[in-house]
């Protein structure tokens, strides 16, 4: 899929409203130094260093949704306990609407406490998890209260999400009522199902997102290959009367099934640190993207990217739109390099301008790269966030320097510049001067060397008229492409004379 389409989609989400119903949990992390073995039993002794709390289950999905810029309306239950108050504060801090989060008797807030050992005070290793929960079904009265919340919020939302961990909230009859009411209101229902052999309660939903293991349990055979996922997706879609099935296949990506599509969507190889929360991120991104009007393929591509970023983090972690955009851009750079056509460059810069990043522009021939160039480009990077280099084409170099230049063609010069960390984008221009390119880039900072102080910097008037500035970079004495080339000629001449 075109990276420009993905960039346009993710930067135009707006603020859709997601009504999230499910099992809201608290994740507790106890970090400690694993110092020695206990004299009382053959177990590690952990000296507690710190404690942290985060939202888990549906709470994690809520955080993911709000981090993506959408509104999340939470509908679920917590206990009348300290952990419930902690969870309410966490959700409030993410910006979620918790007016539909009900306190109930005899149902402690679902809490998962993870004991994390630290080797050398920093290398993390989960040692143990302690769960506190009650999975009994809600009382009829509490179920009615929760249904009232759902009905009151349904009209205002753009999409519905059900996040089910089999904790006694999303019981079959309740699920069917939620889906039926959503259908009547014209709202799509997305489901992240639990590990269960029977998904009948999700019949009539819009989309389900089971992982490999969950799908295997639901269809009765192991999902080992893409062909297995293809077969299973068709079974689930037909049996549950779904519009869309997304089967997540961990490092192999996901399989998408709709009425018109049956396609495997691969993902990039990742350094997986922790898979916790990847499914939550998948559901959140699908919900936000679909609510914003994206098609299923685009939504899944974005969800794949977001989940991939999430698994590279420790624990349940959110992923921002900026991280997704940077991933899309860096992936595209990996395919095309930093040297972009004029049109590609402008499309990239549209995002950077939108994010209020400072764009720095400079230009030159950069024929034989030397220390002066390196220091000069470092200076450029110090002036802002994104450095764009306008590179004179071979023909424009000849106009400026004579028929014997350049020594290196524009492709080689661009490749060398692209290897520098201080350079973000390179665009070759044909004109003798860079004014047209400067007017297209619209930089916030224009950089030239101090040798241009009395010559008049091309583009100064345009940049300053837009509130930008011109910076003159100091030059390294005795360092220039011309002097380097002359030295090379002299060395070559002396060698021939011997």
C-alpha positions as CSV (number, residue, x, y, z in Angstrom):
1,X,0.0,0.0,0.0
2,X,1.2,3.5,-0.8
3,X,3.0,5.0,2.2
4,X,1.4,8.4,1.3
5,X,-2.1,6.9,1.8
6,X,-1.1,5.5,5.2
7,X,0.4,8.9,6.2
8,X,-2.7,10.7,5.1
9,X,-5.0,8.3,6.9
10,X,-3.1,8.4,10.3
11,X,-2.8,12.2,10.3
12,X,-6.4,12.7,9.6
13,X,-8.1,10.6,12.3
14,X,-9.7,13.6,14.0
15,X,-11.4,12.7,17.3
16,X,-13.9,9.9,16.8
17,X,-15.8,8.6,19.8
18,X,-15.3,4.9,20.8
19,X,-17.7,3.2,23.2
20,X,-15.6,0.6,24.9
21,X,-17.3,-2.2,26.9
22,X,-15.2,-4.9,28.6
23,X,-13.0,-6.1,31.4
24,X,-11.3,-3.2,32.9
25,X,-8.2,-4.2,34.9
26,X,-5.3,-2.8,36.9
27,X,-1.7,-3.8,36.1
28,X,0.6,-3.5,39.1
29,X,4.4,-3.8,38.7
30,X,6.7,-4.4,41.6
31,X,10.4,-3.9,40.6
32,X,13.2,-5.2,42.8
33,X,16.8,-6.1,42.7
34,X,17.2,-9.9,42.7
35,X,20.1,-10.1,45.2
36,X,20.3,-13.6,46.6
37,X,18.5,-16.9,47.4
38,X,16.4,-17.0,50.5
39,X,17.7,-19.1,53.5
40,X,14.1,-20.1,54.1
41,X,13.4,-21.7,50.8
42,X,15.1,-22.1,47.3
43,X,13.6,-18.9,46.0
44,X,15.0,-15.5,45.0
45,X,14.9,-12.6,47.5
46,X,13.7,-9.4,45.9
47,X,14.5,-6.0,47.4
48,X,11.7,-3.7,46.2
49,X,13.0,-0.6,44.3
50,X,9.7,0.8,43.0
51,X,6.0,0.2,42.3
52,X,4.1,1.2,39.2
53,X,0.5,1.0,38.1
54,X,-1.1,0.9,34.6
55,X,-4.3,0.1,33.0
56,X,-4.7,-3.5,31.7
57,X,-7.4,-5.3,29.7
58,X,-10.0,-2.9,28.4
59,X,-8.2,-0.1,30.4
60,X,-5.2,-0.7,28.1
61,X,-7.4,-0.3,25.1
62,X,-8.8,2.9,26.5
63,X,-5.3,4.3,26.9
64,X,-4.4,3.3,23.3
65,X,-7.5,4.9,21.9
66,X,-6.9,8.2,23.7
67,X,-3.2,8.3,22.8
68,X,-4.3,8.0,19.1
69,X,-6.3,11.2,19.6
70,X,-9.8,9.7,19.8
71,X,-12.4,9.9,22.6
72,X,-13.0,6.8,24.7
73,X,-16.2,6.2,26.7
74,X,-15.6,3.4,29.2
75,X,-18.5,1.0,30.2
76,X,-17.6,-1.6,32.7
77,X,-17.2,-2.4,36.4
78,X,-14.7,-2.1,39.1
79,X,-14.7,-3.0,42.8
80,X,-15.3,-0.7,45.7
81,X,-11.6,-0.9,46.7
82,X,-8.3,0.9,46.6
83,X,-7.3,-0.7,43.3
84,X,-10.5,0.6,41.8
85,X,-9.7,4.1,42.8
86,X,-6.2,3.7,41.3
87,X,-7.7,2.5,38.1
88,X,-10.2,5.4,37.9
89,X,-7.3,7.9,38.3
90,X,-5.2,6.2,35.6
91,X,-8.1,6.2,33.1
92,X,-8.9,9.9,34.0
93,X,-5.2,10.8,33.4
94,X,-5.4,9.3,29.9
95,X,-8.4,11.5,29.1
96,X,-10.9,8.6,29.0
97,X,-14.6,9.2,30.0
98,X,-15.2,7.0,33.0
99,X,-18.8,8.0,33.8
100,X,-19.8,4.6,32.7
101,X,-17.4,2.7,35.0
102,X,-19.6,1.3,37.7
103,X,-18.6,0.3,41.2
104,X,-20.1,-3.1,42.2
105,X,-20.2,-5.2,45.4
106,X,-18.5,-8.6,45.6
107,X,-16.4,-7.9,42.5
108,X,-12.9,-6.8,43.4
109,X,-11.1,-4.7,40.8
110,X,-9.4,-7.2,38.5
111,X,-5.7,-6.8,39.3
112,X,-2.6,-8.4,37.9
113,X,0.5,-7.9,39.9
114,X,3.8,-8.6,38.2
115,X,6.9,-9.2,40.1
116,X,9.9,-7.9,38.1
117,X,13.5,-8.7,39.0
118,X,16.2,-6.3,38.0
119,X,19.7,-7.6,37.2
120,X,22.3,-4.9,37.7
121,X,19.5,-2.5,38.6
122,X,18.2,-2.3,35.0
123,X,17.8,-5.5,33.1
124,X,14.1,-6.5,33.6
125,X,12.8,-10.1,34.0
126,X,9.3,-11.0,35.0
127,X,9.5,-13.6,37.9
128,X,5.9,-14.1,38.9
129,X,2.3,-12.8,38.3
130,X,-0.3,-12.7,41.1
131,X,-4.0,-12.3,40.0
132,X,-6.9,-10.9,42.1
133,X,-10.3,-11.3,40.5
134,X,-13.8,-12.7,40.6
135,X,-15.2,-14.1,37.4
136,X,-18.7,-14.8,38.6
137,X,-21.4,-13.2,36.3
138,X,-22.7,-9.8,37.3
139,X,-26.0,-9.7,39.1
140,X,-29.1,-9.0,37.1
141,X,-29.3,-5.6,38.7
142,X,-25.7,-4.7,37.9
143,X,-26.1,-6.0,34.3
144,X,-29.1,-3.7,33.9
145,X,-27.2,-0.7,35.2
146,X,-24.4,-1.4,32.7
147,X,-26.8,-1.8,29.9
148,X,-28.4,1.5,30.7
149,X,-25.0,3.2,30.5
150,X,-24.4,1.6,27.2
151,X,-27.8,2.7,25.8
152,X,-27.3,6.2,27.0
153,X,-23.8,6.5,25.3
154,X,-24.5,4.6,22.1
155,X,-26.1,7.5,20.2
156,X,-23.1,9.8,20.8
157,X,-20.4,7.3,19.8
158,X,-19.0,6.5,16.3
159,X,-18.1,2.8,16.9
160,X,-18.4,0.1,19.6
161,X,-15.6,-2.1,21.0
162,X,-16.0,-5.2,23.1
163,X,-12.9,-6.3,24.9
164,X,-13.5,-9.8,26.4
165,X,-11.3,-11.6,28.9
166,X,-13.9,-14.0,30.2
167,X,-14.2,-12.2,33.5
168,X,-18.0,-12.5,33.9
169,X,-19.0,-9.2,32.3
170,X,-19.6,-10.0,28.6
171,X,-21.9,-13.0,29.1
172,X,-23.7,-14.4,26.0
173,X,-27.2,-12.8,26.4
174,X,-25.6,-9.4,27.4
175,X,-23.3,-9.5,24.3
176,X,-26.1,-10.3,22.0
177,X,-28.1,-7.4,23.4
178,X,-25.2,-5.0,23.0
179,X,-24.7,-6.1,19.4
180,X,-28.4,-5.8,18.6
181,X,-28.7,-2.3,20.0
182,X,-25.6,-1.2,18.0
183,X,-27.0,-2.6,14.8
184,X,-30.3,-0.7,15.4
185,X,-28.3,2.5,16.0
186,X,-26.2,1.9,12.8
187,X,-22.9,1.5,14.8
188,X,-20.2,-1.0,13.9
189,X,-19.1,-3.4,16.6
190,X,-15.5,-4.6,16.9
191,X,-14.6,-7.5,19.2
192,X,-11.4,-8.8,20.7
193,X,-12.5,-12.2,21.8
194,X,-11.2,-14.4,24.6
195,X,-9.6,-17.9,24.5
196,X,-12.8,-19.9,24.1
197,X,-14.3,-22.7,22.0
198,X,-17.6,-20.9,21.3
199,X,-17.9,-17.4,19.8
200,X,-21.6,-17.6,19.3
201,X,-22.2,-14.7,21.6
202,X,-20.4,-12.4,19.0
203,X,-22.8,-13.4,16.2
204,X,-23.7,-10.3,14.1
205,X,-20.7,-8.2,15.2
206,X,-18.9,-6.2,12.5
207,X,-15.3,-7.5,13.1
208,X,-13.5,-9.9,15.3
209,X,-9.7,-10.0,16.0
210,X,-8.7,-13.4,17.5
211,X,-5.0,-14.3,17.6
212,X,-3.6,-17.6,16.4
213,X,-4.3,-19.5,19.6
214,X,-7.8,-18.1,20.1
215,X,-8.7,-18.9,16.5
216,X,-7.4,-22.4,16.8
217,X,-9.6,-23.0,19.8
218,X,-12.7,-21.4,18.2
219,X,-12.5,-23.4,14.9
220,X,-11.2,-26.7,16.3
221,X,-7.9,-27.0,14.4
222,X,-4.4,-25.6,14.7
223,X,-3.6,-22.4,12.8
224,X,-0.1,-23.2,11.6
225,X,0.0,-21.7,8.1
226,X,-1.5,-18.8,6.2
227,X,-3.7,-21.4,4.4
228,X,-5.0,-22.5,7.8
229,X,-5.8,-18.8,8.7
230,X,-7.6,-18.4,5.3
231,X,-9.8,-21.4,6.0
232,X,-10.5,-20.4,9.6
233,X,-11.4,-16.8,8.7
234,X,-14.0,-18.1,6.2
235,X,-15.5,-20.4,8.9
236,X,-15.7,-17.6,11.5
237,X,-17.1,-15.1,9.0
238,X,-19.9,-17.5,7.8
239,X,-20.7,-19.0,11.2
240,X,-20.9,-15.7,13.1
241,X,-22.4,-13.6,10.2
242,X,-19.5,-11.1,10.4
243,X,-18.4,-8.5,7.9
244,X,-14.7,-8.8,8.7
245,X,-12.4,-11.3,10.4
246,X,-8.8,-10.3,11.3
247,X,-6.7,-13.2,12.5
248,X,-3.4,-11.9,14.1
249,X,-0.5,-14.2,13.4
250,X,2.2,-12.7,15.7
251,X,5.5,-12.3,13.7
252,X,3.7,-13.3,10.5
253,X,1.4,-10.3,10.6
254,X,-2.4,-10.9,10.1
255,X,-5.0,-12.4,7.8
256,X,-7.8,-10.2,6.6
257,X,-11.1,-11.6,5.4
258,X,-14.1,-9.6,4.1
259,X,-16.7,-10.2,1.4
260,X,-14.2,-9.1,-1.2
261,X,-10.8,-9.7,0.4
262,X,-8.9,-12.8,1.6
263,X,-5.4,-11.6,2.1
264,X,-2.3,-12.2,4.3
265,X,-0.9,-8.9,5.5
266,X,2.8,-9.4,6.6
267,X,4.5,-7.3,9.1
268,X,8.1,-6.1,9.5
269,X,10.5,-8.2,11.5
270,X,10.7,-6.8,15.1
271,X,13.0,-7.0,18.2
272,X,10.2,-8.3,20.4
273,X,10.6,-7.3,24.0
274,X,7.2,-7.9,25.4
275,X,4.0,-9.0,23.6
276,X,1.8,-7.8,26.4
277,X,-0.8,-5.4,25.1
278,X,-0.3,-6.1,21.4
279,X,-3.8,-7.3,21.0
280,X,-5.1,-4.3,22.8
281,X,-3.2,-2.0,20.4
282,X,-4.6,-3.9,17.4
283,X,-8.2,-3.4,18.6
284,X,-7.7,0.3,19.4
285,X,-6.1,1.1,16.1
286,X,-8.7,-0.8,14.1
287,X,-11.5,1.0,16.0
288,X,-10.0,4.5,15.6
289,X,-9.1,4.0,11.9
290,X,-12.5,2.5,10.9
291,X,-14.4,5.2,12.9
292,X,-12.3,7.8,11.1
293,X,-13.5,6.4,7.7
294,X,-10.6,4.2,6.7
295,X,-11.2,1.0,4.8
296,X,-10.4,-2.4,6.3
297,X,-7.1,-2.8,4.5
298,X,-5.8,0.6,5.5
299,X,-7.0,0.1,9.0
300,X,-5.2,-3.2,9.3
301,X,-2.0,-1.9,7.8
302,X,-2.0,0.8,10.5
303,X,-2.9,-1.6,13.2
304,X,0.0,-3.9,12.2
305,X,2.4,-1.0,12.4
306,X,1.1,0.1,15.8
307,X,1.2,-3.4,17.3
308,X,4.7,-3.9,15.9
309,X,5.9,-0.7,17.7
310,X,4.1,-1.8,20.9
311,X,5.9,-5.2,21.2
312,X,9.2,-3.5,21.2
313,X,8.3,-1.8,24.5
314,X,8.2,-3.3,28.0
315,X,4.8,-4.1,29.5
316,X,1.6,-2.6,28.3
317,X,2.6,0.6,26.4
318,X,0.7,3.1,24.2
319,X,1.8,4.1,20.8
320,X,1.3,7.7,19.5
321,X,0.4,8.9,16.0
322,X,3.9,10.5,15.8
323,X,5.5,7.2,16.4
324,X,3.4,5.6,13.7
325,X,4.1,8.4,11.2
326,X,7.9,8.1,11.9
327,X,7.7,4.4,11.4
328,X,5.9,4.8,8.1
329,X,8.4,7.4,6.9
330,X,11.5,5.5,8.1
331,X,10.2,2.3,6.4
332,X,9.7,4.2,3.2
333,X,13.2,5.7,3.6
334,X,14.5,2.2,3.9
335,X,13.1,1.4,0.5
336,X,13.9,4.7,-1.3
337,X,16.7,6.2,0.8
338,X,16.8,9.8,1.9
339,X,17.1,11.1,-1.7
340,X,13.6,12.0,-2.7
341,X,12.0,13.5,-5.8
342,X,10.6,16.9,-5.6
343,X,7.0,15.6,-5.1
344,X,8.0,13.0,-2.6
345,X,9.9,15.6,-0.5
346,X,6.9,17.9,-0.4
347,X,4.6,15.1,0.8
348,X,7.0,14.2,3.6
349,X,7.4,17.8,4.7
350,X,3.6,18.3,4.8
351,X,3.6,16.1,7.9
352,X,6.6,17.8,9.5
353,X,5.1,21.2,9.0
354,X,1.8,20.0,10.5
355,X,3.7,18.8,13.6
356,X,5.3,22.2,14.0
357,X,8.8,20.8,13.5
358,X,11.5,23.3,12.5
359,X,12.6,22.7,8.9
360,X,16.2,23.7,8.1
361,X,17.3,24.1,4.4
362,X,20.7,24.3,2.9
363,X,22.1,23.6,-0.6
364,X,25.3,22.9,-2.4
365,X,27.3,20.7,-4.7
366,X,28.9,18.6,-2.0
367,X,31.2,17.1,-4.6
368,X,34.1,15.7,-2.6
369,X,32.9,15.5,1.0
370,X,35.4,16.7,3.6
371,X,35.5,17.7,7.2
372,X,34.2,21.2,6.4
373,X,31.1,19.7,5.0
374,X,30.6,17.5,8.0
375,X,30.9,20.4,10.5
376,X,28.6,22.5,8.3
377,X,25.8,19.9,8.2
378,X,26.1,19.4,11.9
379,X,25.6,23.1,12.3
380,X,22.5,22.8,10.2
381,X,21.1,20.1,12.4
382,X,21.7,22.2,15.5
383,X,19.3,24.8,14.1
384,X,16.1,22.7,14.0
385,X,14.5,19.3,13.7
386,X,14.6,18.3,10.0
387,X,17.5,19.1,7.7
388,X,16.8,19.2,3.9
389,X,19.7,19.4,1.6
390,X,19.2,20.8,-1.9
391,X,21.8,19.0,-4.0
392,X,22.9,20.6,-7.3
393,X,22.4,18.2,-10.2
394,X,25.4,17.3,-12.4
395,X,24.3,19.8,-15.1
396,X,23.9,22.7,-12.6
397,X,27.3,21.9,-11.1
398,X,28.9,22.2,-14.6
399,X,27.2,25.6,-15.0
400,X,28.7,26.7,-11.7
401,X,32.1,25.0,-11.6
402,X,33.0,24.3,-15.2
403,X,33.0,21.3,-17.5
404,X,35.4,19.2,-15.4
405,X,33.0,19.2,-12.4
406,X,31.5,17.4,-10.7
407,X,34.1,14.7,-9.8
408,X,31.3,12.5,-8.4
409,X,27.9,12.2,-10.1
410,X,24.7,13.3,-8.3
411,X,23.8,9.8,-7.4
412,X,27.1,9.1,-5.6
413,X,27.0,12.5,-4.0
414,X,23.5,11.9,-2.7
415,X,24.4,8.5,-1.4
416,X,27.3,9.8,0.6
417,X,25.1,12.6,2.1
418,X,22.4,10.1,2.9
419,X,24.8,8.2,5.2
420,X,25.2,11.3,7.5
421,X,23.0,11.3,10.6
422,X,22.6,15.1,10.4
423,X,20.8,14.9,7.0
424,X,17.2,13.9,6.9
425,X,16.2,14.5,3.2
426,X,18.0,15.3,0.0
427,X,16.5,16.6,-3.2
428,X,18.4,17.2,-6.4
429,X,17.6,20.4,-8.3
430,X,18.5,21.3,-11.9
431,X,18.4,25.1,-11.7
432,X,21.6,27.2,-11.2
433,X,20.1,28.5,-7.8
434,X,17.8,26.8,-5.3
435,X,15.1,29.6,-5.0
436,X,12.3,27.5,-6.5
437,X,13.1,24.6,-4.2
438,X,13.3,26.9,-1.2
439,X,9.8,28.3,-2.0
440,X,8.5,24.7,-2.2
441,X,10.2,23.5,1.0
442,X,9.2,26.7,3.0
443,X,12.0,26.3,5.5
444,X,12.0,27.9,9.0
445,X,15.8,28.3,8.8
446,X,18.0,28.8,5.8
447,X,21.7,28.1,6.3
448,X,24.6,29.1,4.2
449,X,28.3,29.5,4.9
450,X,29.8,32.8,6.2
451,X,31.4,33.2,2.8
452,X,27.9,34.2,1.6
453,X,27.7,37.2,4.0
454,X,28.4,39.8,1.4
455,X,27.1,37.9,-1.6
456,X,23.4,38.0,-0.7
457,X,21.9,34.7,0.4
458,X,19.4,33.4,-2.2
459,X,16.0,32.8,-0.6
460,X,16.6,35.2,2.3
461,X,13.7,37.5,1.5
462,X,11.3,34.6,1.1
463,X,12.2,32.9,4.3
464,X,12.2,36.0,6.4
465,X,8.9,37.1,4.9
466,X,7.4,34.0,6.4
467,X,8.9,34.7,9.9
468,X,11.9,32.4,9.3
469,X,15.6,33.2,9.7
470,X,18.9,32.9,8.0
471,X,21.9,31.5,9.7
472,X,25.5,31.7,8.5
473,X,27.6,28.7,9.4
474,X,31.3,29.1,10.3
475,X,33.7,27.5,7.8
476,X,36.7,25.3,8.5
477,X,39.8,27.1,7.2
478,X,41.5,25.5,4.3
479,X,38.7,23.0,3.7
480,X,36.9,23.1,0.4
481,X,36.1,20.7,-2.5
482,X,38.1,22.8,-4.8
483,X,41.3,22.8,-2.7
484,X,40.9,19.0,-2.1
485,X,40.6,18.4,-5.8
486,X,43.7,20.5,-6.5
487,X,45.7,18.5,-3.9
488,X,44.6,15.3,-5.6
489,X,45.7,16.7,-9.0
490,X,49.1,17.7,-7.6
491,X,49.6,14.3,-6.0
492,X,48.6,12.6,-9.3
493,X,50.9,14.8,-11.3
494,X,53.9,14.1,-9.0
495,X,53.3,10.4,-9.2
496,X,53.3,10.5,-13.0
497,X,56.5,12.5,-13.0
498,X,58.4,9.9,-11.1
